[in-house]
Amino acid sequence: MARVTIKGVNTVRKRLSGGKVKVYRYHRATGTLLPGEPGSPEFLAAWLEAEKIPARDTGTIAALIRDYTTGRKFTHTKKGRPKAPSTMKEYLRLLTVIEARFGTLPIKALESPKVNALFIDYHEEIALDRPREADNRMTVFCAVLNEAKRRGQIMRNPLEGFERAYVSDRSEMIWTEADIAKFMAVAPLELQQALILAIHTGQRYGDLIRLRWQDYDGAVIRLVQSKGKRKVPVPVSAALKRMLDGMARQGPFILTRADGRPWHTERNDKELGKAWRKHMETACFYPRPFEELTKEEKQGFLHFHDLRGTAVTLLAEAGCEIPQICAITGHTLESATRILRHYLASTEAIAKAAILRFENAPETAFANRMQTTAQASNGRKEKG
């Protein structure tokens, strides 16, 4: 049976008592249950009839959310590229929560400045325990209102310039030599490979688990970063080459699980992260099981993502200039200041390198000759 994509359909999956998952589809604007499979005659007939019914949420925030999720802004980025299915799934999750809270609010209410306090109070309420979740909800809600403003459905967006509750600064979260040795000492081979690849390339988690053997020609890894779609050539170091050339190629991807399966699927790319945290428990990086830690405590420990910042720091310690670092990690030159602020933590090795240059540079030779001398006496005697 041919499958077609029809806008304005909500898909809901419910697990029945026997464990079987039942799929229900509803006409988003009216809530009408749509029978059959998408593309079937009964499904299309029900959808066409539902389209004739006036939308139940006309003139409300729910209507703006519906318009946004059925439009191009929801499915494509600003540069016109299709959004990842995982991104759209997360947006729908966040918007479902927003609609449950504000869906019945009339659009006209957005014209009053008093509605600002309503959204601020909600943001602060969620931020008490989950600041990142609160920010994410407001970010997606703001996107809905921006699109409504662009279409002329509202005159102003009360969420423009909202203040974020979550502030992350992991500039000092760097994997030290001791941390790496502790992790590697008892890590399974597949996690050792992931750490070495991350340290020697400075790439993001999502790009690393998707690297293919065809991206490596024996001397250079060439990839297109998922964020920004930037093409990055990464010359492999001698140590990385030894590892790559000695690995068993169990499939198209460089990093795989022990049984050869990739670390990601179309809907899930978190398996390496789960295995990573489990091993960090085994290696005693946490005082107790990771799941028992609070969100604040979790932020205080090293993450896989911190390997990217560690790579930047190691390159800086080796004397690389910012443009050289950017060429490897894929940052733009314009983001050099952000690299310094977010990644390049002050380390003893960098400080020692700076002093070594200070001691040997011709421009500072006069300073290195400076010594204290005893003050000459003027020959006068103190009166008793």
Secondary structure by P-SEA (a helix, b strand, c coil): cbbbbbccbbbbbbbccccbbbbbbcccccccccccccccaaaaaaaaaaaaccccccccaaaaaaaaaaccccccccccccccaaaaaaaaaaaaaaaaacccccccccccccaaaaaaaaaaaaacccaaaaaaaaaaaaaaaaaaaaaccccccccccccccbbbbcccccccaaaaaaaaccccaaaaaaaaaaaaccccaaaaaacccccccccbbbbbbcccbbbbbbbbcaaaaaaaaacccccccccccccccccccccccaaaaaaaaaaaaaacccccccccccaaaaaacccccaaaaaaaaaaaaacccaaaaaaaccccccaaaaaaaccccccaaaaaaaaaaaaccccccccccbbbbccccccccccc
